[in-house]
Amino acid sequence: MMNRRELAKGIAAGLTLAATEISAEAATPHAAGTSVWKPVLPGIWRATVGVPEAQTPARCRLIAPTEAALHAMPSAHRPDLALTSSMDARGVHLNLPLAPGELIYGFGLQLMSFEQRTKKRTIRVNADPLGDSGDSHAPVPFYLTTHGYGVLVDTFRQANFYCGQVQPKPTKSEPVTSLTVNVPTDVRARQRELQAEMRIEVPRCKGVDVYLFSGPSMMDVVRRYNLFSGGGVTPPTWGLGFWYRPEMHLDADQITKLEQEFRDRKIPCDVFGLEPGWQTHAYSCSFAWEKARFPDPKAFVQKSGEMGFHINLWEHAFTHPSSPIFPALVPYAGNYAVWEGLVPDFAGAPARKIFGGYHAKELIDIGISGFKLDECDGSDFTNGWSFADFSRFPSGLDGEQMHACFGLRYQDTILNAFQSRNKSTYGLVRSSGTFAAPYPFVLYSDLYDHRQFIRALVNSGFCGLLWCPEVRDAHTEEDLLRRLQSVIFSPLAMVNAWYIRNPPWKQIDRTKNNNDEFTHDWEALETKCREIIGWRMQMLPYLEAAFAKYAKDGTPPFRALLLDFPEDASLTNVDDQYMMGDSLMIAPMFAKEAGRNVVFPAGEWHDFWTGERITGPTKKHIPATYNAIPVYVRSGSVIPWAEVTPTTQEKQVHVDVRVYGDGSRSWQSDAFALTWDATASSGHAAAGATQSSRYIIRDWKKIG
């Protein structure tokens, strides 16, 4: 057996040899060349540089593009964008031009910045980024610009994007022309106005495919990308209701009691999520019920269902030796452990079949409606947990590549399990990536900066991602309300109380909450929270239509204002307002704010709460109100606003229709369509594509 000293000598010798080979190869880089764009689908082209790797997002995808929808889009000319490239020992180098003033967006779920010109983005999966580096739960090697095109680099490698800040060295002396102190922010501002390049480094490969998406608008670019991904997801209606995750140690009886409390106190809720305590072993996972807490899982799930609750289970993929699937997974796992468990090779069909088959038989078949797929990102910044980049997997991927696709292939595994039972699902995931639009999973984070959470929501729409700015706890009553008001206007409305025994509206203080010491006037706060949760139930028909459009034409249901109003230069850095669907503009408030500035794009807008009309483009300071956040409606919109129900399972729901302005922007979903006749001052409802609807029109209300 080789001892540590001999091993060290061998490693040193290998490193010396490798360094010599790298040095020689680096000295003779491949000559730069200009690639040819070849059409793939309408409005989409591909250029191939060198010899791409066998496994990439496009080559490994398990959901095909939505070709019919791409063909239905207006024809588009290929952008005049020259792609030049070279290769050396570091990998592949790509260069694309950037015009003066051309701004850049995208790169996946970015929490710390919005517009990316002059920045470096590293496309690397990380749970806890410490700075604005590009690291993210769901980084995507895709960007789009204000010139109406998008670029996707088809790789699982940790690519670096230098967004216009790499400039040639100066070669001529020049005198100082100003006494102004020159600081880095000034340099970056000047660089935005220079002719520049997007320089991309794709390491450790000998070639790559690059995809070009045409507009002409930025919204069209995003639509094409989403349709090329397979089209947007249509969640089951129950997934769009309100979610609650109780404390992880509660047993079946305690959870059932809490479910009954929600019903008795008329707090709408569709999903209860169980955290790690449901399993016999959680780090790594056994995927087996802890019978001391859940002696009869099927009966527990059935009783929850009778009360109108769907059950979602927390887990992660790392498989403990006590798990029933451990022996079968051993040959189909990576060569290193995480938390003493196997890392399933979800890039290969055998691991997906074993893992998904167990979930279908043992969990889905007893009524489990979804899963929270945790810990599939890993972190280089908090103890370096998860599998190493040099890991190897039976599918041929190394650890670096697997990190980029682990979350997506995990989603495939669980989605296929539900599909095998002809059931729909909607769940949570901690990591995702390229081509995520068709997957019924919403991203979340253990981070908790409220402003970053909103920025992530705004950014998510650029790259086919969904994001939940979940509520866990709060510093103050106001903080709780502001966070709850935000999450209600998001893809998944959830309070994740996994470490407090009682709902946060009973007690803000974590220690007192867990000691069952409630605030003397907690019912008043509960009343406010109940009202906010009720908004979610009222907007359900509107949300369903927004997601139906996502599936049909790729329009993201939650998106930056810039996508809807690309000509408005005042919106290029607005990262704290967003569109929800085509008609509602959301402007979240944060704790301790006396008010906030709201930017109104061109056109007429109405305050959702008061009906007040505001003419854009303009910016207004909106004073904070305790019970609501600023929400505005595009004039002409027709908005269905449902009654509050305990769950989404009601067979009939009454709807009031709000007509703003002249009502010229008719509303349509798969279930029904709403139009307003301004001349006759009357509305009309018609059955949609499904020819049936649980929504019953109760009244029409003209506003403004």
For each residue, the residues with C-beta under 8 A, 3 or more apart:
1:
2: 6 7 10
3: 6 7
4: 7 8
5: 8 9
6: 2 3 9 10
7: 2 3 4 10 11
8: 4 5 11 12
9: 5 6 12 13
10: 2 6 7 13 14
11: 7 8 14 15
12: 8 9 15 16
13: 9 10 16 17
14: 10 11 17 18
15: 11 12 18 19
16: 12 13 19 20
17: 13 14 20 21
18: 14 15 21 22
19: 15 16 22 23
20: 16 17 23 24
21: 17 18 24 25 89
22: 18 19 25 26 89
23: 19 20 26 27 89
24: 20 21 27 28
25: 21 22 28 88 89
26: 22 23 29 88 89 90
27: 23 24
28: 24 25
29: 26 86 87 88 89
30: 50 86 87 88
31: 86
32: 84 85 86 95
33: 84 85 86
34: 82 83 84
35: 47 48 49 83 84 85 210
36: 47
37: 45 46 47 78 81 83 212
38: 45 46 47
39: 44 45 78
40: 44 45 46 211
41: 44 65 67 70 71 228
42: 70 71 73 75 76
43: 70 73 75 76 213 214 220 224
44: 39 40 41 70 211 212 213 214 224 228
45: 37 38 39 40 78 211 212 214
46: 37 38 40 209 210 211 212
47: 35 36 37 38 83 209 210 212
48: 35 52 207 208 209 210
49: 35 52 83 85 87 92 94 207 208 209 210
50: 30 85 87 92 205 206 207 208
51: 206 207
52: 48 49 56 59 154 205 207 208 209
53: 56 155 156 157 205 206 207 208 401
54: 59 396
55: 59 60 156 347 395 396 397 401
56: 52 53 59 60 154 155 156 208 209
57: 60 61 154 155 156 404 405 433 434 435
58: 61 154 209 211 435
59: 52 54 55 56 154
60: 55 56 57 347 405
61: 57 58 64 230 435
62: 409 412
63: 229 230 435 438 439
64: 61 67 230
65: 41 70 227 228 229 230
66: 69 70 227 228 230 231 554
67: 41 64 70 71
68: 71 72
69: 66 72 73 227 231 552 553 554
70: 41 42 43 44 65 66 67 73 224 227 228
71: 41 42 67 68
72: 68 69 553
73: 42 43 69 70 76 220 223 224 227 553
74: 220
75: 42 43
76: 42 43 73 214 215 216 220
77: 214
78: 37 39 45 212 214
79: 147 148 149 212 214 215
80:
81: 37 96 97 149 151 212
82: 34 96 97
83: 34 35 37 47 49 94 95 96 210 212
84: 32 33 34 35 94 95 96
85: 32 33 35 49 50 92 93 94 95
86: 29 30 31 32 33 92 93
87: 29 30 49 50 91 92 93 206 207
88: 25 26 29 30 91 93
89: 21 22 23 25 26 29
90: 26 93 201 203
91: 87 88 157 201 202 203 204 205 206
92: 49 50 85 86 87 201 202 205 206 207 208
93: 85 86 87 88 90 199 200 201 202
94: 49 83 84 85 153 198 199 200 201 202 208 210
95: 32 83 84 85 197 198 199 200
96: 81 82 83 84 151 197 198 200
97: 81 82 195 196 197 198
98: 102 104 117 145 163 164 195 196 197 198
99: 102 147 195
100: 192 193 194 195
101: 146 192 193
102: 98 99 117 145 146 147 164
103: 115 117 145 146 192 572
104: 98 115 116 117 143 144 145 163 164 198
105: 114 115 116 143 144 145 218 459 462 560 562
106: 116 140 142 143 144 150 459 462 463
107: 110 116 121 123 134 136 139 140 141 142 143 161 463
108: 123 136 138 139 140 142 433 459 463 465
109: 136 137 138 139 140 432 443 456 459 460 463 465 467
110: 107 113 114 116 121 134 136 455 456 459
111: 129 136 445 447 449 452 453 455 456 459
112: 129 131 132 452 455
113: 110 116 119 132 455
114: 105 110 455 458 459 560 573 574 575
115: 103 104 105 572 573
116: 104 105 106 107 110 113 119 121 143 161 163
117: 98 102 103 104 163 164 191 192
118: 163 164 165 188 191 192
119: 113 116 132 134 163 165
120: 133 134 160 161 162 163 165
121: 107 110 116 133 134 139 160 161 163
122: 133 134 135 139 158 159 160 161
123: 107 108 134 139 140 141 158 159 160 161 404
124: 133 134 135 139 158 380 403
125: 135 136 137 138 139 377 378 403 404 406 407 431 433
126: 129 135 136 137 377 378 379 380 381
127: 137 375 377 378 379 381 382 430 431 445 446
128: 379 381 382 446 447
129: 111 112 126 132 133 135 136 381
130: 381
131: 112
132: 112 113 119 129
133: 120 121 122 124 129
134: 107 110 119 120 121 122 123 124 139 161
135: 122 124 125 126 129 139 380 381
136: 107 108 109 110 111 125 126 129 139
137: 109 125 126 127 377 430 431 432 443 445
138: 108 109 125 407 431 432 433 436 443 463 465
139: 107 108 109 121 122 123 124 125 134 135 136 433
140: 106 107 108 109 123 433 434 436 463 464 465
141: 107 123 152 153 154 155 159 161 434
142: 106 107 108 150 151 152 153 225 434 462 463
143: 104 105 106 107 116 150 151 161 163 198
144: 104 105 106 149 150 151 213 218 221 222 225 462
145: 98 102 103 104 105 148 149 150 218
146: 101 102 103 218 562 566 572
147: 79 99 102
148: 79 145 214 215 216 217 218 220 221 566
149: 79 81 144 145 212 213 214 215 221
150: 106 142 143 144 145 212 213 221 222 224 225
151: 81 96 142 143 144 198 210 211 212 213
152: 141 142 210 211 213 225 434
153: 94 141 142 159 200 202 208 210
154: 52 56 57 58 59 141 208 209 210 211 434
155: 53 56 57 141 159 202 205 208 404
156: 53 55 56 57 397 400 401 402 404 405
157: 53 91 202 203 204 205 400 401 404
158: 122 123 124 203 400 404
159: 122 123 141 153 155 200 201 202 203
160: 120 121 122 123 200 201 203
161: 107 116 120 121 122 123 134 141 143 198 199 200
162: 120 165 166 198 199 200 201
163: 98 104 116 117 118 119 120 121 143 198
164: 98 102 104 117 118 191 192 194 196 197 198
165: 118 119 120 162 188 191 196
166: 162 196 197 199
167: 191 194 196
168:
169:
170: 174
171:
172:
173:
174: 170 177
175:
176: 179
177: 174
178:
179: 176
180: 186
181:
182: 186 187
183: 186 187
184: 187 188
185: 188 189
186: 180 182 183 189 190
187: 182 183 184 190 191
188: 118 165 184 185 191 192
189: 185 186 192 193
190: 186 187 193 194
191: 117 118 164 165 167 187 188 194 196
192: 100 101 103 117 118 164 188 189
193: 100 101 189 190
194: 100 164 167 190 191
195: 97 98 99 100
196: 97 98 164 165 166 167 191
197: 95 96 97 98 164 166
198: 94 95 96 97 98 104 143 151 161 162 163 164
199: 93 94 95 161 162 166
200: 93 94 95 96 153 159 160 161 162
201: 90 91 92 93 94 159 160 162
202: 91 92 93 94 153 155 157 159 205 208
203: 90 91 157 158 159 160
204: 91 157 400
205: 50 52 53 91 92 155 157 202 208
206: 50 51 53 87 91 92
207: 48 49 50 51 52 53 87 92
208: 48 49 50 52 53 56 92 94 153 154 155 202 205
209: 46 47 48 49 52 56 58 154
210: 35 46 47 48 49 83 94 151 152 153 154
211: 40 44 45 46 58 151 152 154 228
212: 37 44 45 46 47 78 79 81 83 149 150 151
213: 43 44 144 149 150 151 152 221 224 225 228
214: 43 44 45 76 77 78 79 148 149 220 221 224
215: 76 79 148 149 218 219 220 221
216: 76 148 220
217: 148 220 221 566
218: 105 144 145 146 148 215 221 222 562 563 566
219: 215 222 223 555 563 564 566
220: 43 73 74 76 148 214 215 216 217 223 224
221: 144 148 149 150 213 214 215 217 218 224 225
222: 144 150 218 219 225 226 461 462 464 554 555 556 559 563
223: 73 219 220 226 227 553 554 555
224: 43 44 70 73 150 213 214 220 221 227 228 554
225: 142 144 150 152 213 221 222 228 229 437 463 464 554
226: 222 223 229 231 232 437 464 550 554 555 556
227: 65 66 69 70 73 223 224 230 231 553 554
228: 41 44 65 66 70 211 213 224 225 435
229: 63 65 225 226 434 435 436 437 438 464
230: 61 63 64 65 66 227 435 437 438
231: 66 69 226 227 437 438 550 551 552 554
232: 226 437 438 464 547 549 550 551 554 555 556 557
233: 437 438 439 440 466 547 550 551
234: 547 548 550 551
235: 239 240 424 426 440 491 547
236: 239 240 424 425 426 440
237: 240 241 540 544 648
238: 241 270 271 310 369 426 647 648 649
239: 235 236 270 271 370 425 426 440 492
240: 235 236 237 426 492 493 536 540 543 544 547 648
241: 237 238 268 269 270 271 493 536 537 540 647 648
242: 267 268 269 270 271 493 494 533 536 537
243: 269 270 271 272 273 312 492 493 494 495
244: 262 269 271 272 273 494 495 497 503
245: 272 273 274 275 312 314 372 494 495 496 497 498
246: 250 254 255 258 272 273 274 275 497 498 501
247: 250 275 497 498 499 500 501 514
248: 274 275 276 277 314 498 499
249: 277 293
250: 246 247 254 255 258 277 293 501
251: 254 255 292 293 294
252: 255 256 293 294 295 296 297 300
253: 256 257
254: 246 250 251 257 258
255: 246 250 251 252 258 259 272 274 300 304
256: 252 253 259 260 300 303 304 307
257: 253 254 260 261
258: 246 250 254 255 261 262 272
259: 255 256 262 263 269 272 304 307 309
260: 256 257 263 264 307
261: 257 258 264 265
262: 244 258 259 265 267 269
263: 259 260 266 267 307 308 646
264: 260 261
265: 261 262 526 530
266: 263 530 646
267: 242 262 263 526 529 530 533
268: 241 242 530 533 534 536 537 644 645 646 647
269: 241 242 243 244 259 262 272 309 533 646 647
270: 238 239 241 242 243 308 309 310 647 648 649
271: 238 239 241 242 243 244 309 310 311 312 369 370 494
272: 243 244 245 246 255 258 259 269 304 309 310 311 312
273: 243 244 245 246 311 312 313 314 372 428 494 496
274: 245 246 248 255 277 278 311 312 313 314
275: 245 246 247 248 278 314 498
276: 248 279 282 283 314
277: 248 249 250 274 282 290 293
278: 274 275 289 290 293 294 313 314
279: 276 282 285 286 287 288 289 290 315
280: 286 288 289 290 322
281: 284 285 286 288 320 322 323
282: 276 277 279 285 286
283: 276 316 318 339
284: 281 316 318 319 320 323 337 338 339 340 341 342
285: 279 281 282 315 316 317 318 319 320 323 341
286: 279 280 281 282 320 322 323 324
287: 279 315 319 323 324 325 358 359 362 363
288: 279 280 281 322 323 324
289: 278 279 280 294 297
290: 277 278 279 280 293 294
291: 294 295
292: 251 295
293: 249 250 251 252 277 278 290
294: 251 252 278 289 290 291 297 300
295: 252 291 292
296: 252 299 300
297: 252 289 294 300 301 366
298: 301 302 366 367
299: 296 302 303
300: 252 255 256 294 296 297 303 304 311
301: 297 298 304 305 311 366 367 368
302: 298 299 305 306 367
303: 256 299 300 306 307
304: 255 256 259 272 300 301 307 309 310 311
305: 301 302 308 309 310 311 367
306: 302 303
307: 256 259 260 263 303 304
308: 263 270 305 646 647 649
309: 259 269 270 271 272 304 305 647
310: 238 270 271 272 304 305 369 370
311: 271 272 273 274 300 301 304 305 367 368 369
312: 243 245 271 272 273 274 368 369 370 371 372 427 428
313: 273 274 278 363 368 370 371 372
314: 245 248 273 274 275 276 278 371 372 374 498
315: 279 285 287 371 372 373 374
316: 283 284 285 373 374 375 376
317: 285 343 344 346 355 373 375 376 406 410
318: 283 284 285 337 338 339 341 342 343 375
319: 284 285 287 323 325 326 329 333 341 342 344 355
320: 281 284 285 286 323 326 339 340 341
321: 326 340 341
322: 280 281 286 288 326
323: 281 284 285 286 287 288 319 320 326 329 341
324: 286 287 288 358 362
325: 287 319 328 329 354 355 358
326: 319 320 321 322 323 329 330 342
327: 330
328: 325 332 354
329: 319 323 325 326 332 333 342 344 351 354 355
330: 326 327 333 342
331: 350 394
332: 328 329 344 345 348 350 351 354 394
333: 319 329 330 342 343 344 345 351 393 394
334: 342 343 345 387 391 392 393 399 402
335: 391 392 393
336: 343 387 388 391 399
337: 284 318 340 341 342 343
338: 284 318 341 343 385 386 387
339: 283 284 318 320 385
340: 284 320 321 337
341: 284 285 318 319 320 321 323 337 338
342: 284 318 319 326 329 330 333 334 337
343: 317 318 333 334 336 337 338 387 391 393 402
344: 317 319 329 332 333 351 354 355 413
345: 332 333 334 348 350 351 393 394 395 397 402
346: 317 351 352 355 405 406 409 410 412 413
347: 55 60 393 395 396 397 402 405 409
348: 332 345 351 352 393 394 395
349: 352 353
350: 331 332 345 353 354 394
351: 329 332 333 344 345 346 348 354 355 413
352: 346 348 349 355 356 409 412 413 416
353: 349 350 356 357
354: 325 328 329 332 344 350 351 357 358
355: 317 319 325 329 344 346 351 352 358 359 413
356: 352 353 359 360 413 414 416 417 420
357: 353 354 360 361 417 420
358: 287 324 325 354 355 361 362 363
359: 287 355 356 362 363 364 371 413 414 417
360: 356 357 363 364 365 417 418 420 421
361: 357 358 364 365
362: 287 324 358 359 365 366
363: 287 313 358 359 360 366 368
364: 359 360 361 367 368 417 418 421 423
365: 360 361 362 421
366: 297 298 301 362 363
367: 298 301 302 305 311 364
368: 301 311 312 313 363 364 371
369: 238 271 310 311 312 423 425 426
370: 239 271 310 312 313 425 426 427 428
371: 312 313 314 315 359 368 414 425 427 428
372: 245 273 312 313 314 315 427 428 429
373: 315 316 317 376 407 410 411 414 427 428 429 430 441
374: 314 315 316 430
375: 127 316 317 318 378 386 430
376: 316 317 373 406 407 410 429 430 431
377: 125 126 127 137 386 403 406 407 430 431
378: 125 126 127 375 385 386 387 403
379: 126 127 128 382 383 384 385 386
380: 124 126 135 384
381: 126 127 128 129 130 135
382: 127 128 379 385
383: 379
384: 379 380
385: 338 339 378 379 382
386: 338 375 377 378 379 403
387: 334 336 338 343 378 391 399 402 403
388: 336 391 399
389: 398 399 400 403
390: 398 399 400
391: 334 335 336 343 387 388 398 399 402
392: 334 335 397 398 399
393: 333 334 335 343 345 347 348 396 397 398 399 402
394: 331 332 333 345 348 350
395: 55 345 347 348
396: 54 55 347 393
397: 55 156 345 347 392 393 401 402 405
398: 389 390 391 392 393 401 402
399: 334 336 387 388 389 390 391 392 393 402 403
400: 156 157 158 204 389 390 403 404
401: 53 55 156 157 397 398 404 405
402: 156 334 343 345 347 387 391 393 397 398 399 405 406
403: 124 125 377 378 386 387 389 399 400 406
404: 57 123 125 155 156 157 158 400 401 433 434
405: 57 60 156 346 347 397 401 402 408 409 433
406: 125 317 346 376 377 402 403 409 410 431
407: 125 138 373 376 377 410 411 429 430 431 432 433
408: 405 411 412 432 433 434 435 436 439
409: 62 346 347 352 405 406 412 413
410: 317 346 373 376 406 407 413 414 429
411: 373 407 408 414 415 429 432 436 439 441
412: 62 346 352 408 409 415 416 439
413: 344 346 351 352 355 356 359 409 410 416 417
414: 356 359 371 373 410 411 417 418 425 427
415: 411 412 418 419 425 439 440
416: 352 356 412 413 419 420
417: 356 357 359 360 364 413 414 420 421
418: 360 364 414 415 421 423 424 425
419: 415 416 422 423
420: 356 357 360 416 417
421: 360 364 365 417 418
422: 419
423: 364 369 418 419
424: 235 236 418 440
425: 236 239 369 370 371 414 415 418 440
426: 235 236 238 239 240 369 370 440 441 442 492
427: 312 370 371 372 373 414 440 441 442
428: 273 312 370 371 372 373 441 442 443 444 468 492
429: 372 373 376 407 410 411 432 439 441 442 443 444
430: 127 137 373 374 375 376 377 407 443 444 445
431: 125 127 137 138 376 377 406 407 443
432: 109 137 138 407 408 411 429 436 439 441 443 465
433: 57 108 125 138 139 140 404 405 407 408 436
434: 57 140 141 142 152 154 229 404 408
435: 57 58 61 63 228 229 230 408 438 464
436: 138 140 229 408 411 432 433 439 441 463 464 465
437: 225 226 229 230 231 232 233 464 465 550 554
438: 63 229 230 231 232 233 435
439: 63 233 408 411 412 415 429 432 436
440: 233 235 236 239 415 424 425 426 427
441: 373 411 426 427 428 429 432 436 466
442: 426 427 428 429 466 467 468 491 492
443: 109 137 138 428 429 430 431 432 456 460 465 466 467 468
444: 428 429 430 467 468 470 492 494 496
445: 111 127 137 430 448 453 456 470
446: 127 128
447: 111 128 452 453
448: 445 453 472
449: 111 452 453
450: 453 454 469 479 482 483 486 588 590 591
451: 454 455 576 590
452: 111 112 447 449 455 456
453: 111 445 447 448 449 450 456 457 467 469 486
454: 450 451 457 458 469 486 575 576 578 588
455: 110 111 112 113 114 451 452 458 459 575 576
456: 109 110 111 443 445 452 453 459 460 467 469
457: 453 454 460 467 469 490 558 578
458: 114 454 455 461 558 559 560 574 575 576 577 578
459: 105 106 108 109 110 111 114 455 456 462 463 560 575
460: 109 443 456 457 463 465 466 467 556 558
461: 222 458 465 556 557 558 559 560 563 578
462: 105 106 142 144 222 459 556 559 560 563
463: 106 107 108 109 138 140 142 225 436 459 460
464: 140 222 225 226 229 232 435 436 437 556
465: 108 109 138 140 432 436 437 443 460 461
466: 233 441 442 443 460 491 492 558
467: 109 442 443 444 453 456 457 460 490 491 558
468: 428 442 443 444 487 490 491 492 493 494
469: 450 453 454 456 457 483 486 487 490
470: 444 445 487 492 494 495 496
471: 474 480 483 484 487 494 495 496 504
472: 448 495 496 497 498 499
473: 480 497 499 500 504 508 510
474: 471 477 479 480 483 504 508 591
475: 479 508 591
476: 479 480 508 591
477: 474 480 481 508 525
478: 481 482 591 592 626
479: 450 474 475 476 482 483 591
480: 471 473 474 476 477 483 484 504 505 508 525 529
481: 477 478 484 485 528 529 532 626 627
482: 450 478 479 485 486 588 589 590 591 629
483: 450 469 471 474 479 480 486 487
484: 471 480 481 487 488 495 529 532 533
485: 481 482 488 489 532 588 589 628 629
486: 450 453 454 469 482 483 489 490 588 629
487: 468 469 470 471 483 484 490 492 493 494 495
488: 484 485 493 532 533 535 536
489: 485 486 580 584 586 588 629 631
490: 457 467 468 469 486 487 493 558
491: 235 442 466 467 468 557 558
492: 239 240 243 426 428 442 444 466 468 470 487
493: 240 241 242 243 468 487 488 490 533 536
494: 242 243 244 245 271 273 444 468 470 471 487
495: 243 244 245 470 471 472 484 487 503 504
496: 245 273 444 470 471 472
497: 244 245 246 247 472 473 500 502 503 504
498: 245 246 247 248 275 314 472
499: 247 248 472 473 510
500: 247 473 497 503 504 507 510 513 514
501: 246 247 250 513 514 516
502: 497 506 507 513 514 516 518
503: 244 495 497 500 506 526 529
504: 471 473 474 480 495 497 500 507 508 513
505: 480 522 525 526 528 529
506: 502 503 513 518 519 522 526
507: 500 502 504 512 513 517 518 519 522
508: 473 474 475 476 477 480 504 513 519
509: 512 513 517
510: 473 499 500 513 514
511: 514 515
512: 507 509 515 517 518
513: 500 501 502 504 506 507 508 509 510 516 517
514: 247 500 501 502 510 511
515: 511 512
516: 501 502 513
517: 507 509 512 513
518: 502 506 507 512 522
519: 506 507 508 522 525
520:
521: 524 525
522: 505 506 507 518 519 525 526
523: 526 527
524: 521 527 528
525: 477 480 505 519 521 522 528 529
526: 265 267 503 505 506 522 523 529 530
527: 523 524 530 531
528: 481 505 524 525 531 532 627
529: 267 480 481 484 503 505 525 526 532 533
530: 265 266 267 268 526 527 533 534
531: 527 528 534 535 627
532: 481 484 485 488 528 529 535 536
533: 242 267 268 269 484 488 493 529 530 536 537
534: 268 530 531 537 538 644
535: 488 531 532 538 539
536: 240 241 242 268 488 493 532 533 539 540
537: 241 242 268 533 534 540 642 643 644 645 648
538: 534 535 641 642 643 644
539: 535 536 542 543 641 642
540: 237 240 241 536 537 543 544 642 648 653
541: 544 545 640 642 655 669 671 695
542: 539 545 546 581 583 584 639 640 641 667
543: 240 539 540 546 547 557 580 581
544: 237 240 540 541 547 548 669 670 671
545: 541 542 548 549 581 667 668 669 670
546: 542 543 549 550 557 580 581 582
547: 232 233 234 235 240 543 544 550 551 557
548: 234 544 545 551 552 669 670
549: 232 545 546 552 553 555 557 581 582
550: 226 231 232 233 234 437 546 547 553 554 555 556 557
551: 231 232 233 234 547 548
552: 69 231 548 549
553: 69 72 73 223 227 549 550
554: 66 69 222 223 224 225 226 227 231 232 437 550
555: 219 222 223 226 232 549 550 559 582
556: 222 226 232 460 461 462 464 550 559 563
557: 232 461 491 543 546 547 549 550 580 581
558: 457 458 460 461 466 467 490 491 578 579 580
559: 222 458 461 462 555 556 563 564 578 579
560: 105 114 458 459 461 462 563 571 574 575 578 579
561: 564 565 568 571 574 577 578 579 585 599 601
562: 105 146 218 565 566 568 571 572 574
563: 218 219 222 461 462 556 559 560 566 579
564: 219 559 561 579 582 601
565: 561 562 568 571 601 602
566: 146 148 217 218 219 562 563
567: 602
568: 561 562 565 571 601 602 617
569: 572
570: 574 599 617 619
571: 560 561 562 565 568 574 599 601
572: 103 115 146 562 569
573: 114 115
574: 114 458 560 561 562 570 571 577 599
575: 114 454 455 458 459 560
576: 451 454 455 458 587 588 596
577: 458 561 574 585 586 587 588 598 599
578: 454 457 458 461 558 559 560 561 585 586
579: 558 559 560 561 563 564 582 584 585 586
580: 489 543 546 557 558 584 585 586
581: 542 543 545 546 549 557 584
582: 546 549 555 564 579 634 637 665
583: 542 633 634 637 639 660 665 667
584: 489 542 579 580 581 608 631 632 633 639
585: 561 577 578 579 580 605 631 632 633 634
586: 489 577 578 579 580 629 630 631
587: 576 577 596 598 622 629 630 631 632
588: 450 454 482 485 486 489 576 577 629
589: 482 485 593 596 624 629 630
590: 450 451 482 593 596
591: 450 474 475 476 478 479 482
592: 478
593: 589 590 596 624
594: 623 624
595: 621 622 623 624
596: 576 587 589 590 593 621 622 624 630
597: 619 620 621 622
598: 577 587 619 620 621 622 630 632
599: 561 570 571 574 577 617 618 619
600: 605 614 615 616 617 618 619 620 632
601: 561 564 565 568 571 616 617
602: 565 567 568 616 617
603: 615 616 634 635
604: 613 614 615 616 634 635 636 661 704
605: 585 600 613 614 615 616 632 633 634 635
606: 611 612 613 614 632 633 635 660 661 703 704
607: 610 611 612 614 630 631 632
608: 584 631 632 633
609: 628 631
610: 607
611: 606 607 703 704
612: 606 607
613: 604 605 606 635 661 704
614: 600 604 605 606 607 618 620 632
615: 600 603 604 605 618
616: 600 601 602 603 604 605
617: 568 570 599 600 601 602
618: 599 600 614 615
619: 570 597 598 599 600
620: 597 598 600 614
621: 595 596 597 598
622: 587 595 596 597 598 630
623: 594 595
624: 589 593 594 595 596
625: 628
626: 478 481
627: 481 528 531
628: 485 609 625 631
629: 482 485 486 489 586 587 588 589
630: 586 587 589 596 598 607 622
631: 489 584 585 586 587 607 608 609 628
632: 584 585 587 598 600 605 606 607 608 614
633: 583 584 585 605 606 608 637 639 658 660
634: 582 583 585 603 604 605 637 660 665
635: 603 604 605 606 613 660 661 662 704
636: 604 660 661 662 663 664 665
637: 582 583 633 634 659 660 661 663 665 667
638: 657 658 659 660 663 665 666 667 674 675 676 683
639: 542 583 584 633 657 658 659 660 667
640: 541 542 655 656 657 658 667 674 695
641: 538 539 542 655 656 657 658
642: 537 538 539 540 541 645 653 654 655 656 695
643: 537 538 653 654 655 656 698
644: 268 534 537 538
645: 268 537 642 648 650 653
646: 263 266 268 269 308 650
647: 238 241 268 269 270 308 309 650
648: 237 238 240 241 270 537 540 645
649: 238 270 308
650: 645 646 647 653 694
651: 694
652: 694 695 696
653: 540 642 643 645 650 694 695 696
654: 642 643 695 696 697 698
655: 541 640 641 642 643 695 696 697 698
656: 640 641 642 643 698 699 700 701
657: 638 639 640 641 674 683 685 697 699 700 701
658: 633 638 639 640 641 701 703
659: 637 638 639 663 676 683 700 701 702 703
660: 583 606 633 634 635 636 637 638 639 663 703 704
661: 604 606 613 635 636 637 664 703 704
662: 635 636 676 678
663: 636 637 638 659 660 666 675 676 677 678 683 702
664: 636 661 676 678
665: 582 583 634 636 637 638
666: 638 663 673 674 675 676
667: 542 545 583 637 638 639 640 673 674 675
668: 545 672 673 674 688
669: 541 544 545 548 672 673 688
670: 544 545 548 688 689 690
671: 541 544 687 688 690 692 693 694 695
672: 668 669 685 686 687 688 693 695
673: 666 667 668 669 685 686 687 688
674: 638 640 657 666 667 668 683 684 685 697
675: 638 663 666 667 683 684 686
676: 638 659 662 663 664 666 682 683 684 700
677: 663 680 681 682 683 684
678: 662 663 664 681
679:
680: 677
681: 677 678 702
682: 676 677 700
683: 638 657 659 663 674 675 676 677 697 700
684: 674 675 676 677
685: 657 672 673 674 697
686: 672 673 675
687: 671 672 673 690 691 692 693
688: 668 669 670 671 672 673 691 693
689: 670
690: 670 671 687 693
691: 687 688
692: 671 687
693: 671 672 687 688 690 696
694: 650 651 652 653 671
695: 541 640 642 652 653 654 655 671 672
696: 652 653 654 655 693
697: 654 655 657 674 683 685 700
698: 643 654 655 656
699: 656 657
700: 656 657 659 676 682 683 697
701: 656 657 658 659
702: 659 663 681
703: 606 611 658 659 660 661
704: 604 606 611 613 635 660 661
